[in-house]
Each structure stands twice: as structure tokens, then as C-alpha cells.
Amino acid sequence: MLTFNGSIFMPSAFILIGIPGLESVQCWIGIPFSAMYLIGVIGNSLILVIIKHENSLHIPMYIFLAMLAATDIALNTCILPKMLGIFWFHLPEISFDACLLQMWLIHSFQATESGILLAMALDRYVAICIPLRHATIFSQQFLTHTGLGVTLRAAILIIPSLGLIKCCLKHYRTTVVSHSYCEHMAIVKLAIEDIRVNKIYGLFVAFAILGFDIIFITLSYVQIFITVFQLPQKEARFKAFNTCIAHICVFLHFYLLAFFSFFTHRFGSHIPPYVHILLSNLYLLLPPFLNPIVYGVKTKQIRDHALKVFFFKKVT
């Protein structure tokens, strides 16, 4: 690692300090974080096992749910082991290339999850608004293409932001990152060079993925609500609305935390750093923790099959 005029030239590693201002209690913060991770992994793995072994659940709604569960497990696994290494074992160092890899994986899985939520919203839209065309539109081939599409969209759009860091940012004022994982803007802000291109591309990716998805998800649910409230029977309205409740809960907690984290990194200089970093961590940890709970409580098929797994009997 070379220094030049007080700056660091092409650092070989970064130091992740964890949660700035709360270093003395990070070991305790790691306990609920690790519990959330374990519950999330167990819950999402259970969903994957149930959907895989129950032929009646091999339909688009549950296939998308399986994709969401797999993405949640991968997202949590990208961040928590290193985070606990910082909190519990005082291992803050991460190599430059490993930091970029973690950054790419985290942001790619976040974007993939957003794409899956969009696919789930469109599935509910077609199932409720144009049910006669649902089987035709959501064919097995379409599901495969959708899964590949949202994954490739995320992976490809994130890569240039890593290239801009690797190739254009050579000098850094410090290697100490005031974060508990390698977040794009947290790394970019350490550079001495002009970072306007990095910021602009980061905004472009955010609005090309999260902005695009949230607009179409919102439009889908607006049309769903219009259709549901026009149904003549109260029981039919309740049943149709109930199938969307779990999706809406997942949609809200994912995007509210996502936009808070995104905008505070760029415009929230008045927010204490520890508040921002804690909420950024919860943005990554809460959805994988809550999603299997929400779907387990609100989706009868998942709930019944989960009870069968634990109690080895048919639940009626």
C-alpha cells in the first residue's frame, strides 16, 4: 500500500469499523443479528423444502416465493459472517477485491429480490384481473426466463459501478470504512478523485431497478384493488384481497427500508451515523427474517405444510 501526498494509492485492504459510535456494544448487537440470521435461514430453508416436495405448490405464486427464499438466504450469508467477525472477533480487515465482491453480491441480491417482488405482483395481477390467461402467460418457460432475467439484470447493472471504483478511483484519504459491510457509497466517499460519475451511475441503477420495480408494483396493486372492490360477492372480495396481504407486507418493509438507506447515504448528513448504519443493516437482515414469518402466518398452504413437518400429521 503506497502513500502519496497524504493519500493512499490503490489500497490492498479496507478496515470495516462496524457501527460507528457503538463499537463498545457491538458484541451485544451481534446477538440479535445472529438470531435473526439463523431464524431467517431456517425459515427460508423450510419454505424451499416445502415447495420442493409438495407438488400442489408447484405453481407460479410459490415458485416465485421459493426464488425469494433462496435470494434471502444468499443475501444474508453475504453479509453476516463478516459482520460477526467484526463484532465478536475484532477482524475488521477485508481485502480490496473481496470488498468489491461483497459489494457486488449484496447489491445484486438486493436488485434480484426487487425483481422477484415485481414478478410476484404481476402474478397476482394476472391471477385476479385476467385469471383466464394466467396459465397461458405464466408458463414454465416464462418462469424460467423471468428468474434468469431478474438475476442477469441485477448482476449486469451492478458490474459497471465496481469497474468505476477499480479503474477510476486510485487515491483514498483513508482505508477506514464507517460501515459494517462494503456498501457502494461508503467506499466511493473515501476517494479523493471526482466521484460525480460514481454517484450518477449509482442513482441510475437505483432508479432503473428499484424505481422501475416500485412503479409497476404499485400500478399492479392499484389495478388489483380496483378489480377486487368491483367483485359482487363479499366473500370473493375477501378471498382475493387476502391472497395479496402477505405480498403487500413484504413489499412495504423491503422498499421503505431500501429507500431510507439509499437517500440517507446521499442526502442524510444530519442523521447520526450509528442510526443510519443500524438501519442499513436491518434493511439487509429484516426482510429475510420477516418474509418466512409473514408467508407462514398469512399463507394457509405454507402454514399447514410447515405444521406437518413439525408435528408429522396432517393439519386440516
N, C-alpha and C positions, 0 to 999 in steps of 0.2 A: 504494500500500500504506500503510494508516494504522496508527499505534501508539496503544494506549490502556492506561494503567496498566502499562506494560512488556510488554503483549501485542501481537500483530499481528492487526489486524482484516481479515478476508477477504483473505488474501494473493493476489496475482496470479500468483505462481510459487513453486515449491519448488526446493530445491537437493538433488540426489541425490549423496551423497558417495562412493558405490560400496561398497567393503568396508571398514568401519571398522577401523582398526588396520593395514591392509595397503595404505594409499594409495601408499606408496613403491614397491610392487612390482605395482601393478595393471596397468601396461603389459605386464608379462610374463604375468600371469594371463590377459590378453585373448587371448594367442596360442593356448593350448589351447582356450579358449572359442570363438574364431572357427573353429578347426579342427573342433571338434565341430559347430558350426552348419553349416559347409559340407558335411561328411560327411552330416549329418542331412538337409539339403535335397536333396543329390544322391541319397542312398539312398531317401528317401521319394518323390522325383520319379520315380525309376526304377521303384519299385513301382506308382505311379499309371500310368505309361506301359505297363508290362507288363500290368496288369489291364485297362486300356482296350482294348488291341489284341489280346489273346488271348481269343477267345470262350469257350474252355473254362474260363476263370476267372471268368465272369460268373455266379457262384453266391454265395449269401449270405455264406459264410465270407470270400471275397476282396473282396466289395463292402464289408463292414464293415472289412476291412483297408485298403481304399482310403480310406474315411472317416477312419480313424485316421491314415493317412499325410498326408492333406490338413490335418487338425487339427493335427498335429505341426508341419508347415511354418508354418502360420499362427501357432501359439503361439510358436515360436522367433523368427519375424520381428517379433512384437510387442515383444520384449524386447531382443534382441541389438544391433541398430543403435544404440539409445540407450545401452546399456551400454558398447559400444565407444567411443562418443563421450565417455563419462566417463573410461574407462580410458586412451585413446590421445590424445584431442584436448582434454581438460580442458573439456568442455562439460556441466557438471552441471545447468544450469538447465532446468526444464521448467515450462510454464505450468500453472496450476491445472486448467483444463479438459482440457488434454492429459494431465495426470496421471490425472484421473478416467477419461478414455477408455482410457488404457493399462491402468488397474486393471480396468475392465470387460471389456476384451478378454482380458486374461490369465486372470482368474478364470472368464470364460465359456468359454474354450477348455479350461481345466483341467476344468471340470464337464462339458463336451461329451465330452472324452476318457474321463472316467469312465463316462458313459452308453454310449459305444461299447463299452468293455470289458465292461460288463454285457450288452449286446446280443450280443457275441461269445461270452460264457459261455453265454447262453441258447441260442444257435445250436448250440453243441457239446452242450449238454444234450439238446436235441430230437434232434439227429443221432445221438446214441449211445443215449439212453434210450428214445425213441419214434421210431425212424427212419421208420416208415411214414407218419407225419403231418408229416414235415419239409417236404416240398414244398408241402403244403396250408397249413401255418402260416406259413412264410417265403415268402410270395408277393411279387411285385414291389410290390404296393400296400402290404403290411406293411413292406417295407424302406424305402419312401419315407416312410411315416408314422413309422417308428422314427427315421430320420435327422432329420426335422423336429422330432419330439418331444424328442429329447435336446438339440437345438440351442436350441429355444424354452424348454425347462425351464431351461437354464443362463442364457440371456440374461435371462429374466424374473425369475428369483430373485435375480440379482445387482443388478439395477437399484435396488431399494429401499435397498441399502447405500450406493449413490452418492448417492441422494436425501437420506439421513440426514446424510451429510457435507456436501453442498452447502447444505442448508436449515437444519440444526440446529447445525452447528459453525461458529461465526463468529470465535472468538478462538483464536489459536495462540500458544504460548510461543516457538516458533521455526519457521522455514521450512526448516531443515536436516533432511533425512530420512536417517537412518543405514541406508541401503539402496541397492541399485543399480537398483531399479525401483520403481514405485509399487504397493506392497503395502498391502492394506486396513488391517491393524492398525498398520503402520508409520506411516501417515498419521493414523489416529484417535488414536494415543497422543500426538500433538503438540498436540492441542486442550486448552484449559483447561476447557471445559464438561464436564458429566457425560457420560461415554461408555458408561454401562451399557447403554443401548438398542442402541448400535452393536455392543457385544460380544455381547449376547444374540442379535441378529439374525445376526451372523457365525457364532455357534455353531449357530443353527438351520439356516442354509444349508449349513454343513459336514456336519451330520448328516442333513439332508434329501436331500443329494446323495451325498456320499462314504459316509456311514454306511449309507444305504439301499442303495446300489450294492454295497458290500463285503459286506453281509449276504447279498444274493441271489446274488452271485457265489460266495461261499463255499458256500452251500447247493447251488448248481448243481454245483459241482465235487465236493462230498461225494457227491451222488447219482450223478454220473458215475463216481467211483471205485468206489462200491458196485456199479454195473452192470457196469463193466469187469472187476472181480475175480470176478464171477459167470459170465463167459463161459467156455464149456467148453474152448476151444482157446487154447493159449498164444500162438500167432501172432496170433489175433484180439485177444487182450488187449493184446499189444504194439502192434499197429497202432492200436487205439483210443486207447491211452494216449499214443502218440507224436503223435497229432494235437492233443493238448492241451498238450504240453510248452511250445511257444512262447507260448501264451496265458498259461500259469501264470508263466513268466519275466517277461513284460511286466506282468502283474497284480501280481506281488510288488514289482518295482522301482518301479512307479508309486505304489502305496499306502504302502509303507514310507517312502519319502521324503516323500509328501504328509502323512502323519500326524506325522512328525517335525517338519516345518516348521510345521504348524498348532499343535501343542501347545507347541513351544518359544517361539513368538511370544507365547503367553498364560501359560505356566507355567514357562518355562525361563530365569529371570533369572540363574541360576548359570552358564549356558553362555556362554562368551566370544562377544561379538557377531560377530567375524570367522568363527567356526566356524558359527554359525547362518546368517549371510548367504551364506557359501560353499555350504552345503548347500541353502539355499533356491534359489540359482542353479542348482545341479546338479539339483535337483528339476525345474526347467523345461527344462534343457538335456539331461540324460541320457536321458529316455525317447525324445525324437525322434531322438537319436543312436543309441541301442541298438535301438530297435524294428525298423528295416530290417535290422540285422545279425542279430538274433535270428530274424526270419522268413526272412531269406535263408539262414541256416545250417540251420534246423530244418524249413523247408517246401520239399519237393523241387520242387514245381511252380514256385515263385518262383525257387529257386536255378537250375533248369535254364533257365528263360526269361531270367534275368539273364546266364547264361553265353552264351546265344545272342546276346544284344545285344552283348556284348563281343568274342566270337570269331566271330560271323557263321556259326555252324554249329550243326547240331542236336546236342544232347547227349543221349546215351542212358544 
